[in-house]
Amino acid sequence: MNRRTFLRTGTALAGGTALTGCLESLGFRTQSAWRDPPIVENRPDAVYYPAYIEGMEMYGMAKDGDFRFALMYSYPHRFWNVTGQSSNKVLVQSDDSLHLMLSLWDAKTNTVVPADMQVTITKDGETVDDRAPWPMLSQTMGFHYGDNVTLDGNGSYTATVAVGSIGARRTGDFASRLEGGTSTTIDFDFDTEQIYDVEYREIGEKQGSRDAIEPMMENVPAGRAPDPQELPGTVVGTKSSGDADFVATVVEPSNRFTDGDKSYLAVSPRTPYNRIVLPRMSLSMELLRNDQTISTGSLSSALDPELDNHYGTAVEDIQSGDTLRLTVDSPPQIARHDGYETAFMEMPPMEFSV
């Protein structure tokens, strides 16, 4: 079902043509269909099937140097922002025109890039909107950037997308590439009728179950973390916290990540089911041997062609039989769509046996 069908069904049930015109003049079509669609009752504190699937459409793609960009749209919809240890539900406003989404990735490896983004939208040379879109997580798109946006009616627009600082230490081939400070433009035509045609499909009995919808983009990376067996080094295990999976691996000394004779501890968090990366998290570790603390420290956000988005630190002395205690100091500071908003919040410490 698309939004046009949903709206027509809703207005027919409301009482016919005369009532429809009256309600439309009050903004009823937008508010009834977009403000607060169905939500699963008794949601688990975990990833779950949402009550409905929200479709999306492409406005355009662009490239600049090593970066690839995709600008997409959907109908305005709710999401949850995360600040520190708490989340805040963002409702659709009556003047929201659409939900604008942006993906950024490396052309060579298809690795999604965490960065500070800025999108400026102009119409006839005048600025209509200028904002930093939220880093976001959705089941249909994976990791991306987005927000509900108000435009100046139907017509032709230009989106200027600027890449600021990269939010991770770049290693390997990325150390000499993926510099911030670049930008590109994507032209698009906005038509309210196109928004009504975006797919909207309610999920039946499966809604609320512990599972996730597969990402639905064909030519845009969703940001999948590597399979554990594909990670460099020696994988010491996978643990779960807050329904996120954490894969820990140790790369032996004389590696590209550390100086001298130190090993590199890398932790790769990802969502269950679809392995979507989880940037913008704070992690720390404690290494114990015979119940005695050997070392402690914070793990830094990093971006690597083989490890992808991950967190890592140099470890001077790590041996078989040691215990690695991993603590999530703050959950992923990324907005979430339905199905992810209750997960990755309460995240207790984990222990790995090396």
Stockholm file with secondary structure:
# STOCKHOLM 1.0

chainA/1-354         MNRRTFLRTGTALAGGTALTGCLESLGFRTQSAWRDPPIVENRPDAVYYPAYIEGMEMYGMAKDGDFRFALMYSYPHRFWNVTGQSSNKVLVQSDDSLHLMLSLWDAKTNTVVPADMQVTITKDGETVDDRAPWPMLSQTMGFHYGDNVTLDGNGSYTATVAVGSIGARRTGDFASRLEGGTSTTIDFDFDTEQIYDVEYREIGEKQGSRDAIEPMMENVPAGRAPDPQELPGTVVGTKSSGDADFVATVVEPSNRFTDGDKSYLAVSPRTPYNRIVLPRMSLSMELLRNDQTISTGSLSSALDPELDNHYGTAVEDIQSGDTLRLTVDSPPQIARHDGYETAFMEMPPMEFSV
#=GR chainA/1-354 SS CBHHHHHHHHHHHHTCHHHHHHHHHTTHHHIIIIISCCCCSSCCSSCCCCSEEECCEEEEEEEETTEEEEEEEECCCCEEEEETTEEEEECCCTTCCEEEEEEEEETTTCCBCCEEEEEEEEETTEEEEEECCEEEEETTTEEEEEEEECCSSSEEEEEEEEEEEESSEECGGGGGSCCSCCEEEEEEEECHHHHHTSBEEECCTTTTSSCCCCCCCSSSCCCBCCCGGGSSSEEEEEEEETTEEEEEEEECSSCSSSSTTCEEEEEEEECTTTCBBCCSCEEEEEEEETTEEEEEEEEEEEEETTTEEEEEEEESCCCTTCEEEEEEEECCCCEECTTTTTSSSSCCCEEEEC
#=GC SS_cons         CBHHHHHHHHHHHHTCHHHHHHHHHTTHHHIIIIISCCCCSSCCSSCCCCSEEECCEEEEEEEETTEEEEEEEECCCCEEEEETTEEEEECCCTTCCEEEEEEEEETTTCCBCCEEEEEEEEETTEEEEEECCEEEEETTTEEEEEEEECCSSSEEEEEEEEEEEESSEECGGGGGSCCSCCEEEEEEEECHHHHHTSBEEECCTTTTSSCCCCCCCSSSCCCBCCCGGGSSSEEEEEEEETTEEEEEEEECSSCSSSSTTCEEEEEEEECTTTCBBCCSCEEEEEEEETTEEEEEEEEEEEEETTTEEEEEEEESCCCTTCEEEEEEEECCCCEECTTTTTSSSSCCCEEEEC
//
